[in-house]
Amino acid sequence: MTHLRNFGAAVLGYVVMSILVFVLFLVVGLVMVMADSGGFVVASIVISLVAALLGGIVCAKVAADARGAWILIAAVVVVGVVMALRPDAPVEVVTEGLDPALAEMMESAAETAEEPAWLQWLNPFLGAVGVFLGARLVKGD
C-alpha cells in the first residue's frame, strides 16, 4: 500500500505542477504578450521553480515516505529530457474570429517565439531541484 500511495502522490504532484505551469504561463503571456524574449526566459525559470516547489510540497504531504518525492523527481527528469530531445514542432496559431490586429500580433509572436535550447535542458534540473526543496520544506516540519 505504501508503494501505491507514493506513486499516487507523485502523480498528484506532477498534475499540480502541470496545472500551475499552464496557468502561470497563460497569465505571463497575457501580461507580457511575450514581446521580450529575455523576460520570457526569466519568467520561465521562475515559473518552473515555483511549480516544482509546490508540486514537491503536495507530493510530500500525500506520500507515505520520501520515496514519493524521489518518484516525482525521476518523472520530472525523464519527461524533461525527453522534451529537450524532441524536435521542435512548428507552432500553429488559430486566429479565426479574432480582431485582425490581435491575430497579426499572435502570428508574429508565434513566428519569433523560440525557447532557447539551454533552457530546455535547464528545465529538468530546475524541476528536480524545486521538487526536492519543496519536499524538504514539508519533511522539515
PyMOL commands that set and color helices and strands:
alter all, ss='L'
color gray80, all
select helices_A, chain A and resi 2-32+37-62+67-85+100-112+117-139
alter helices_A, ss='H'
color red, helices_A
deselect
rebuild
show_as cartoon
